[in-house]
Structure formats: structure tokens, C-alpha cells
């Protein structure tokens, strides 16, 4: 007699350890800006995206990003972005103008944060630092000139690039 049934096997699902960049970095918080999804095609995102400088990457120059900047490598630049995250092992030297920043790596230079600056336990900042709110985890280190930006001073004009003449 002919058996047409599929053989029963105990197949275990194969799991992969490789993560894509989309797995490592979730979509940015779009609640801080207007929706970038178009009503005609809700899957088409035309708004700001993350800019990731990966491990082993060195970048020199100027970055003007509408979205979030995530640094895992070495950067020597002037950066303007919505938010900045310097991951452990990441290093930034230069001028930074952002609304919010989280530092787990190293930063050296001029740091202007309109809203909240978070220095994690493995973060180190040195230079001229201006912030609206400061959070420092146990172990986080800060060295340099620090100034609290008052509410009346948090206008975008204050953070305009004054170095250019």
C-alpha cells in the first residue's frame, strides 16, 4: 500500500544570531515631529531617518541630520541632529548641536543640548557643555565648563552656528 502522508520529523526551528541594522536600532520616535508617513502609502516613510556610524568606521567632516545620529565608531566633525547617541566604544570630537543626547562612549569638544543630556555609567564628556537638563548615571564622568541653559534661552537661535561668519 502507498503511504501519502508526510513523514513526521521533529524539526527544530533554525535561529540566526546575525542581526540587521533594523533589529539593532528600532525606528525613531516620531512623536517628537509631524508624521512622515504619507496617507496614500502608509509604508512609505519620507521623514527623517537614523544616521549610524558603525564600529570600525572613521568619519571626519560635517553632519547635518534631520533624524537621529548613532555613533559606534570614531567621528571628528561638526554635527547637527535631532538626537545623538554615542554608544560604548564610540568617540566624537567636535561641535555638537542637538535637542537630546545620550553618551555611553567618549565626547570631546563643544556640546550644546537644548533639552536633556544623559551621561551613562560608561560615558565620558570633556569640553564646553551647555544643557537644558542633565542626567548622570553613577560612574559617568564630565570634565570642563558647564552651563545650564535657561528656558528663555532654549530658542533655536541660541544654538545657531555662531562659528560661521
Z-matrix of the N, CA and C atoms (Angstrom, degrees):
N
C 1 1.431
C 2 1.518 1 107.96
N 3 1.302 2 116.14 1 145.49
C 4 1.455 3 123.77 2 -177.52
C 5 1.520 4 109.98 3 -90.34
N 6 1.324 5 116.93 4 127.62
C 7 1.456 6 122.37 5 179.71
C 8 1.531 7 108.35 6 -99.35
N 9 1.350 8 118.25 7 114.75
C 10 1.453 9 123.08 8 -178.10
C 11 1.521 10 113.20 9 -98.68
N 12 1.278 11 117.90 10 1.07
C 13 1.462 12 120.90 11 179.05
C 14 1.522 13 110.55 12 -77.11
N 15 1.318 14 115.11 13 147.66
C 16 1.459 15 119.44 14 176.84
C 17 1.522 16 108.34 15 -72.43
N 18 1.302 17 117.17 16 141.20
C 19 1.459 18 118.99 17 178.06
C 20 1.521 19 109.76 18 -65.49
N 21 1.323 20 115.81 19 139.78
C 22 1.455 21 120.66 20 179.33
C 23 1.519 22 108.70 21 -82.38
N 24 1.329 23 115.03 22 123.15
C 25 1.460 24 120.20 23 178.24
C 26 1.515 25 108.47 24 -128.09
N 27 1.270 26 114.40 25 152.83
C 28 1.468 27 118.96 26 177.78
C 29 1.525 28 108.14 27 -97.34
N 30 1.305 29 114.77 28 74.59
C 31 1.469 30 120.18 29 -178.91
C 32 1.522 31 109.60 30 -78.28
N 33 1.317 32 114.78 31 125.11
C 34 1.462 33 119.13 32 176.18
C 35 1.516 34 108.00 33 -94.37
N 36 1.328 35 116.89 34 139.85
C 37 1.462 36 118.32 35 -178.98
C 38 1.519 37 110.84 36 -66.58
N 39 1.321 38 115.86 37 142.93
C 40 1.446 39 122.04 38 -179.67
C 41 1.528 40 107.65 39 -87.69
N 42 1.321 41 116.25 40 127.22
C 43 1.461 42 119.85 41 178.20
C 44 1.517 43 108.86 42 -109.00
N 45 1.306 44 115.37 43 142.22
C 46 1.458 45 119.80 44 178.79
C 47 1.521 46 108.80 45 -107.21
N 48 1.314 47 115.25 46 145.46
C 49 1.457 48 119.86 47 179.24
C 50 1.514 49 111.74 48 -97.03
N 51 1.316 50 117.84 49 -12.64
C 52 1.447 51 121.23 50 179.67
C 53 1.516 52 109.62 51 -75.79
N 54 1.327 53 115.79 52 128.94
C 55 1.445 54 120.46 53 178.56
C 56 1.521 55 109.12 54 -108.81
N 57 1.302 56 115.63 55 140.95
C 58 1.455 57 118.76 56 174.79
C 59 1.512 58 108.29 57 -82.71
N 60 1.304 59 116.73 58 169.28
C 61 1.459 60 120.84 59 178.64
C 62 1.520 61 110.82 60 -62.79
N 63 1.331 62 117.18 61 -29.03
C 64 1.460 63 120.36 62 178.80
C 65 1.518 64 111.29 63 -70.36
N 66 1.344 65 117.88 64 -29.10
C 67 1.460 66 121.18 65 176.69
C 68 1.527 67 110.99 66 -75.79
N 69 1.334 68 116.07 67 -38.22
C 70 1.462 69 120.28 68 -177.12
C 71 1.511 70 112.57 69 -73.55
N 72 1.334 71 117.63 70 -31.24
C 73 1.455 72 121.19 71 -176.39
C 74 1.523 73 109.22 72 -126.99
N 75 1.326 74 117.26 73 107.05
C 76 1.462 75 119.49 74 179.77
C 77 1.518 76 110.45 75 -66.29
N 78 1.319 77 115.41 76 163.57
C 79 1.462 78 120.58 77 -179.44
C 80 1.523 79 110.52 78 -56.53
N 81 1.332 80 117.77 79 145.39
C 82 1.462 81 119.87 80 -179.79
C 83 1.513 82 111.97 81 -65.38
N 84 1.319 83 115.46 82 157.33
C 85 1.459 84 122.26 83 178.83
C 86 1.515 85 108.64 84 -71.93
N 87 1.300 86 117.42 85 108.01
C 88 1.461 87 121.15 86 -178.00
C 89 1.509 88 112.58 87 -87.45
N 90 1.317 89 118.35 88 0.33
C 91 1.461 90 120.09 89 -179.75
C 92 1.519 91 111.25 90 -71.89
N 93 1.340 92 117.65 91 -17.52
C 94 1.452 93 119.90 92 -178.86
C 95 1.523 94 112.89 93 -82.98
N 96 1.321 95 117.59 94 -9.96
C 97 1.456 96 120.68 95 178.79
C 98 1.516 97 109.38 96 -137.56
N 99 1.311 98 115.30 97 176.04
C 100 1.457 99 118.75 98 178.51
C 101 1.513 100 109.72 99 -68.29
N 102 1.290 101 116.13 100 155.38
C 103 1.460 102 120.52 101 -177.85
C 104 1.517 103 110.32 102 -63.69
N 105 1.330 104 115.98 103 134.49
C 106 1.451 105 120.54 104 -179.60
C 107 1.526 106 111.69 105 -100.12
N 108 1.314 107 117.28 106 1.69
C 109 1.457 108 119.77 107 178.45
C 110 1.519 109 109.20 108 -84.47
N 111 1.310 110 115.97 109 135.30
C 112 1.453 111 119.66 110 -179.10
C 113 1.516 112 109.39 111 -84.07
N 114 1.346 113 118.50 112 143.05
C 115 1.463 114 120.16 113 -179.33
C 116 1.529 115 112.32 114 -66.32
N 117 1.343 116 116.93 115 -28.59
C 118 1.466 117 119.59 116 -179.74
C 119 1.522 118 111.32 117 -69.02
N 120 1.325 119 116.50 118 -38.41
C 121 1.459 120 121.48 119 -178.45
C 122 1.529 121 108.30 120 -137.60
N 123 1.335 122 118.40 121 95.30
C 124 1.461 123 120.50 122 -176.00
C 125 1.523 124 113.52 123 -66.37
N 126 1.319 125 118.74 124 -11.79
C 127 1.463 126 120.49 125 178.94
C 128 1.517 127 111.85 126 -89.47
N 129 1.328 128 118.32 127 -12.68
C 130 1.449 129 122.44 128 -179.37
C 131 1.521 130 109.24 129 -89.20
N 132 1.308 131 116.59 130 110.13
C 133 1.457 132 122.32 131 -179.32
C 134 1.521 133 107.91 132 -99.08
N 135 1.327 134 116.44 133 113.97
C 136 1.454 135 120.47 134 -178.26
C 137 1.524 136 111.63 135 -107.87
N 138 1.324 137 118.05 136 9.94
C 139 1.457 138 122.23 137 -177.19
C 140 1.510 139 112.21 138 -92.36
N 141 1.332 140 115.39 139 -168.55
C 142 1.459 141 120.14 140 -178.24
C 143 1.523 142 112.30 141 -63.72
N 144 1.310 143 115.70 142 147.27
C 145 1.464 144 121.28 143 178.59
C 146 1.523 145 108.98 144 -125.67
N 147 1.319 146 115.90 145 170.93
C 148 1.461 147 121.26 146 177.47
C 149 1.525 148 109.83 147 -76.00
N 150 1.319 149 114.77 148 146.20
C 151 1.456 150 122.05 149 172.86
C 152 1.517 151 105.92 150 -116.27
N 153 1.327 152 117.48 151 112.63
C 154 1.457 153 122.53 152 -174.54
C 155 1.520 154 109.64 153 -109.09
N 156 1.336 155 115.72 154 125.04
C 157 1.450 156 121.71 155 173.19
C 158 1.513 157 105.46 156 -103.73
N 159 1.309 158 116.38 157 102.50
C 160 1.461 159 122.70 158 -169.84
C 161 1.515 160 114.71 159 -74.48
N 162 1.344 161 114.28 160 168.78
C 163 1.461 162 121.73 161 177.18
C 164 1.523 163 109.77 162 -56.40
N 165 1.324 164 115.24 163 139.20
C 166 1.459 165 120.15 164 178.79
C 167 1.519 166 113.73 165 81.18
N 168 1.326 167 118.06 166 -0.57
C 169 1.461 168 121.91 167 -179.63
C 170 1.518 169 109.91 168 -99.36
N 171 1.333 170 116.10 169 137.16
C 172 1.461 171 121.70 170 176.04
C 173 1.520 172 107.44 171 -116.09
N 174 1.328 173 115.90 172 133.92
C 175 1.458 174 121.08 173 -177.72
C 176 1.515 175 108.99 174 -133.07
N 177 1.342 176 116.53 175 131.91
C 178 1.458 177 122.48 176 175.02
C 179 1.520 178 107.36 177 -127.88
N 180 1.340 179 115.83 178 140.41
C 181 1.452 180 118.37 179 176.44
C 182 1.504 181 113.05 180 138.95
N 183 1.336 182 114.96 181 -137.94
C 184 1.455 183 122.24 182 -176.50
C 185 1.524 184 109.14 183 -133.28
N 186 1.336 185 115.95 184 134.52
C 187 1.463 186 121.64 185 -179.90
C 188 1.521 187 108.14 186 -123.93
N 189 1.326 188 116.14 187 125.94
C 190 1.464 189 122.05 188 175.09
C 191 1.523 190 106.02 189 -125.50
N 192 1.336 191 116.47 190 96.89
C 193 1.458 192 121.73 191 -174.12
C 194 1.518 193 110.23 192 -112.78
N 195 1.312 194 116.91 193 137.24
C 196 1.459 195 121.30 194 176.75
C 197 1.521 196 111.13 195 -80.87
N 198 1.314 197 117.26 196 -21.97
C 199 1.460 198 121.90 197 -178.48
C 200 1.516 199 111.70 198 -102.97
N 201 1.325 200 115.46 199 -144.01
C 202 1.460 201 123.07 200 -176.86
C 203 1.522 202 110.16 201 -97.74
N 204 1.334 203 116.24 202 143.95
C 205 1.459 204 121.73 203 175.77
C 206 1.525 205 107.38 204 -112.49
N 207 1.330 206 115.61 205 127.14
C 208 1.460 207 122.32 206 -179.49
C 209 1.524 208 107.35 207 -119.41
N 210 1.338 209 116.50 208 122.37
C 211 1.459 210 120.90 209 -175.25
C 212 1.521 211 109.84 210 -113.72
N 213 1.328 212 115.25 211 120.50
C 214 1.459 213 122.51 212 172.45
C 215 1.525 214 110.43 213 -113.76
N 216 1.336 215 116.92 214 -18.32
C 217 1.462 216 122.62 215 -177.87
C 218 1.516 217 111.53 216 -102.53
N 219 1.340 218 115.80 217 -149.51
C 220 1.459 219 122.43 218 -178.75
C 221 1.521 220 109.47 219 -111.72
N 222 1.334 221 115.97 220 126.73
C 223 1.461 222 121.66 221 -176.90
C 224 1.519 223 109.14 222 -127.71
N 225 1.321 224 115.65 223 134.57
C 226 1.452 225 122.82 224 171.57
C 227 1.520 226 105.23 225 -128.27
N 228 1.349 227 116.25 226 97.86
C 229 1.460 228 119.08 227 -170.97
C 230 1.518 229 112.20 228 -163.51
N 231 1.316 230 113.84 229 167.69
C 232 1.450 231 122.52 230 168.22
C 233 1.527 232 105.48 231 -97.55
N 234 1.327 233 117.03 232 125.19
C 235 1.466 234 120.48 233 -172.00
C 236 1.519 235 110.73 234 -127.13
N 237 1.334 236 115.53 235 133.00
C 238 1.463 237 123.55 236 170.51
C 239 1.517 238 106.09 237 -124.05
N 240 1.330 239 115.83 238 128.73
C 241 1.464 240 119.58 239 -178.23
C 242 1.517 241 109.34 240 -158.75
N 243 1.333 242 115.17 241 168.72
C 244 1.469 243 120.03 242 175.40
C 245 1.520 244 109.31 243 -67.96
N 246 1.322 245 116.48 244 -53.03
C 247 1.461 246 121.25 245 176.13
C 248 1.520 247 108.92 246 -139.12
N 249 1.325 248 114.99 247 159.64
C 250 1.461 249 121.18 248 179.47
C 251 1.509 250 108.64 249 -134.16
N 252 1.336 251 115.96 250 135.31
C 253 1.457 252 120.96 251 174.03
C 254 1.521 253 107.59 252 -129.09
N 255 1.332 254 115.28 253 120.65
C 256 1.460 255 120.41 254 175.38
C 257 1.519 256 106.12 255 -104.09
N 258 1.328 257 115.91 256 108.70
C 259 1.463 258 120.83 257 -177.56
C 260 1.520 259 111.26 258 -76.47
N 261 1.334 260 115.97 259 164.21
C 262 1.465 261 121.46 260 176.72
C 263 1.523 262 108.14 261 -56.10
N 264 1.301 263 116.22 262 132.64
C 265 1.463 264 120.57 263 -176.44
C 266 1.517 265 112.37 264 91.82
N 267 1.321 266 118.09 265 -15.73
C 268 1.454 267 122.36 266 178.54
C 269 1.515 268 110.66 267 -85.36
N 270 1.328 269 115.63 268 151.97
C 271 1.458 270 120.73 269 -177.85
C 272 1.526 271 109.16 270 -142.75
N 273 1.347 272 115.82 271 133.84
C 274 1.461 273 121.03 272 178.31
C 275 1.516 274 108.58 273 -130.51
N 276 1.345 275 115.74 274 131.11
C 277 1.461 276 122.91 275 172.03
C 278 1.513 277 106.33 276 -122.93
N 279 1.338 278 116.38 277 130.05
C 280 1.456 279 118.65 278 177.37
C 281 1.508 280 112.44 279 143.12
N 282 1.326 281 115.22 280 -154.63
C 283 1.457 282 123.02 281 179.95
C 284 1.519 283 108.89 282 -106.96
N 285 1.325 284 115.49 283 134.34
C 286 1.459 285 120.93 284 -177.78
C 287 1.523 286 109.40 285 -129.43
N 288 1.336 287 117.22 286 126.36
C 289 1.466 288 123.95 287 177.72
C 290 1.518 289 107.45 288 -126.38
N 291 1.342 290 117.33 289 106.94
C 292 1.466 291 122.07 290 -176.78
C 293 1.526 292 110.29 291 -142.52
N 294 1.323 293 115.07 292 167.11
C 295 1.464 294 120.13 293 173.64
C 296 1.527 295 109.96 294 -80.06
N 297 1.347 296 117.41 295 -45.22
C 298 1.464 297 122.55 296 -178.66
C 299 1.524 298 108.59 297 -136.77
N 300 1.346 299 115.52 298 146.49
C 301 1.467 300 120.20 299 178.36
C 302 1.513 301 109.94 300 -142.05
N 303 1.336 302 114.99 301 142.68
C 304 1.466 303 122.49 302 174.23
C 305 1.513 304 107.22 303 -126.96
N 306 1.343 305 116.45 304 124.37
C 307 1.462 306 120.96 305 -175.67
C 308 1.519 307 109.58 306 -116.44
N 309 1.332 308 115.57 307 115.91
C 310 1.462 309 123.20 308 173.34
C 311 1.527 310 109.99 309 -112.07
N 312 1.322 311 116.40 310 -15.97
C 313 1.463 312 122.61 311 178.81
C 314 1.515 313 110.15 312 -107.35
N 315 1.327 314 116.34 313 -137.70
C 316 1.465 315 121.65 314 -177.08
C 317 1.524 316 110.97 315 -117.11
N 318 1.329 317 115.40 316 139.49
C 319 1.454 318 121.76 317 173.27
C 320 1.519 319 108.42 318 -132.21
N 321 1.345 320 115.70 319 136.08
C 322 1.459 321 121.45 320 177.23
C 323 1.516 322 107.95 321 -138.61
N 324 1.334 323 116.44 322 124.31
C 325 1.455 324 119.91 323 178.92
C 326 1.510 325 111.98 324 141.51
N 327 1.329 326 116.06 325 -145.13
C 328 1.458 327 122.64 326 -179.55
C 329 1.515 328 108.47 327 -104.53
N 330 1.319 329 115.94 328 123.37
C 331 1.464 330 121.99 329 -175.36
C 332 1.523 331 109.37 330 -121.41
N 333 1.328 332 117.30 331 115.83
C 334 1.464 333 123.74 332 178.29
C 335 1.519 334 108.66 333 -116.48
N 336 1.342 335 116.60 334 110.26
C 337 1.461 336 122.05 335 -178.41
C 338 1.529 337 107.48 336 -119.74
N 339 1.331 338 116.60 337 112.63
C 340 1.462 339 121.28 338 -176.91
C 341 1.516 340 112.72 339 -65.39
N 342 1.331 341 117.99 340 -38.17
C 343 1.460 342 120.89 341 -175.15
C 344 1.523 343 111.55 342 -109.88
N 345 1.326 344 118.14 343 -92.42
C 346 1.465 345 120.45 344 -171.90
C 347 1.530 346 112.64 345 -118.96
N 348 1.326 347 115.97 346 127.93
C 349 1.454 348 123.85 347 173.57
C 350 1.522 349 107.66 348 -106.67
N 351 1.337 350 116.66 349 122.15
C 352 1.458 351 121.96 350 178.70
C 353 1.521 352 108.79 351 -114.99
N 354 1.339 353 115.68 352 123.09
C 355 1.460 354 121.23 353 175.87
C 356 1.522 355 106.33 354 -108.87
N 357 1.321 356 116.31 355 112.64
C 358 1.467 357 121.49 356 -177.76
C 359 1.529 358 110.18 357 -78.76
N 360 1.320 359 115.84 358 173.85
C 361 1.465 360 121.38 359 -173.86
C 362 1.521 361 113.39 360 -60.11
N 363 1.320 362 118.53 361 -27.00
C 364 1.458 363 120.87 362 179.52
C 365 1.526 364 112.15 363 -105.99
N 366 1.339 365 117.56 364 16.25
C 367 1.453 366 122.05 365 -179.08
C 368 1.515 367 113.16 366 -94.17
N 369 1.335 368 115.65 367 149.87
C 370 1.458 369 122.09 368 177.82
C 371 1.523 370 108.68 369 -139.91
N 372 1.332 371 116.61 370 128.12
C 373 1.461 372 122.83 371 179.17
C 374 1.516 373 108.45 372 -126.28
N 375 1.347 374 116.77 373 135.44
C 376 1.458 375 120.55 374 172.96
C 377 1.520 376 108.59 375 -139.89
N 378 1.345 377 115.06 376 141.69
C 379 1.453 378 119.74 377 178.87
C 380 1.509 379 112.01 378 132.58
N 381 1.324 380 116.64 379 -154.76
C 382 1.458 381 123.13 380 178.49
C 383 1.525 382 107.78 381 -93.77
N 384 1.328 383 116.55 382 119.73
C 385 1.465 384 121.30 383 -171.37
C 386 1.526 385 109.40 384 -123.61
N 387 1.339 386 116.49 385 127.04
C 388 1.463 387 123.17 386 173.89
C 389 1.518 388 106.83 387 -124.10
N 390 1.311 389 116.85 388 135.90
C 391 1.460 390 120.64 389 -174.69
C 392 1.521 391 110.13 390 -149.70
N 393 1.331 392 115.79 391 155.61
C 394 1.451 393 122.12 392 174.51
C 395 1.519 394 111.32 393 -89.12
N 396 1.332 395 116.20 394 -38.52
C 397 1.463 396 123.41 395 177.82
C 398 1.515 397 106.72 396 -144.88
N 399 1.329 398 117.19 397 144.00
C 400 1.454 399 121.64 398 -176.96
C 401 1.519 400 110.69 399 -125.97
N 402 1.340 401 115.76 400 130.07
C 403 1.461 402 122.04 401 174.71
C 404 1.524 403 107.08 402 -126.88
N 405 1.327 404 116.55 403 124.72
C 406 1.458 405 120.80 404 179.99
C 407 1.518 406 108.63 405 -126.09
N 408 1.332 407 116.62 406 119.97
C 409 1.454 408 121.66 407 176.04
C 410 1.531 409 109.17 408 -75.64
N 411 1.324 410 115.60 409 157.40
C 412 1.456 411 121.13 410 177.22
C 413 1.530 412 108.36 411 -58.08
N 414 1.318 413 116.29 412 125.39
C 415 1.461 414 121.33 413 -178.62
C 416 1.515 415 112.99 414 102.10
N 417 1.322 416 117.96 415 -20.01
C 418 1.461 417 121.56 416 177.43
C 419 1.524 418 110.05 417 -67.93
N 420 1.342 419 116.81 418 142.41
C 421 1.467 420 120.20 419 -175.17
C 422 1.527 421 110.58 420 -124.15
N 423 1.340 422 115.11 421 139.59
C 424 1.456 423 122.05 422 178.11
C 425 1.513 424 107.79 423 -134.76
N 426 1.346 425 116.41 424 135.10
C 427 1.449 426 121.63 425 179.35
C 428 1.526 427 108.25 426 -140.36
N 429 1.329 428 116.89 427 132.85
C 430 1.460 429 119.78 428 176.88
C 431 1.506 430 112.53 429 132.13
N 432 1.324 431 115.93 430 -163.61
C 433 1.453 432 122.85 431 179.27
C 434 1.520 433 108.87 432 -87.01
N 435 1.336 434 115.52 433 128.44
C 436 1.458 435 119.43 434 -178.69
C 437 1.515 436 109.72 435 -123.54
N 438 1.337 437 115.50 436 142.85
C 439 1.464 438 120.42 437 177.87
C 440 1.516 439 109.05 438 -144.23
N 441 1.312 440 115.28 439 134.29
C 442 1.456 441 122.11 440 175.43
C 443 1.514 442 107.85 441 -82.44
N 444 1.322 443 116.48 442 131.24
C 445 1.449 444 121.72 443 177.60
C 446 1.512 445 107.26 444 -90.99
N 447 1.343 446 117.15 445 120.56
C 448 1.455 447 120.85 446 178.92
C 449 1.508 448 112.00 447 -71.03
N 450 1.326 449 117.35 448 162.16
C 451 1.464 450 122.22 449 -179.16
C 452 1.528 451 111.80 450 -57.98
N 453 1.336 452 117.44 451 -37.27
C 454 1.455 453 119.87 452 -179.80
C 455 1.526 454 111.65 453 -73.19
N 456 1.323 455 117.20 454 -16.01
C 457 1.451 456 121.68 455 -179.13
C 458 1.521 457 113.16 456 -95.80
N 459 1.306 458 119.34 457 -0.53
C 460 1.463 459 120.95 458 -172.95
C 461 1.517 460 113.49 459 -86.63
N 462 1.317 461 117.68 460 13.41
C 463 1.455 462 119.13 461 178.45
C 464 1.523 463 109.08 462 -67.28
N 465 1.326 464 117.48 463 150.43
C 466 1.468 465 120.00 464 -179.43
C 467 1.523 466 113.00 465 -58.85
N 468 1.358 467 117.92 466 -25.72
C 469 1.461 468 120.24 467 179.61
C 470 1.522 469 111.50 468 -62.90
N 471 1.340 470 117.39 469 -31.98
C 472 1.458 471 121.24 470 178.68
C 473 1.511 472 110.65 471 -62.66
N 474 1.299 473 116.93 472 -34.41
C 475 1.459 474 120.94 473 -176.67
C 476 1.510 475 112.70 474 -96.34
N 477 1.328 476 116.09 475 10.76
C 478 1.466 477 118.94 476 176.25
C 479 1.514 478 107.58 477 -63.63
N 480 1.302 479 116.27 478 152.86
C 481 1.460 480 120.85 479 -176.49
C 482 1.511 481 109.08 480 -70.63
N 483 1.320 482 117.45 481 102.23
C 484 1.453 483 122.65 482 -179.03
C 485 1.507 484 111.93 483 -84.90
N 486 1.318 485 118.20 484 -8.85
C 487 1.464 486 121.20 485 -179.74
C 488 1.513 487 111.61 486 -75.20
N 489 1.317 488 117.75 487 -26.36
C 490 1.464 489 121.22 488 -178.77
C 491 1.518 490 109.32 489 -82.01
N 492 1.314 491 116.42 490 130.81
C 493 1.467 492 120.61 491 177.83
C 494 1.484 493 110.14 492 -130.85
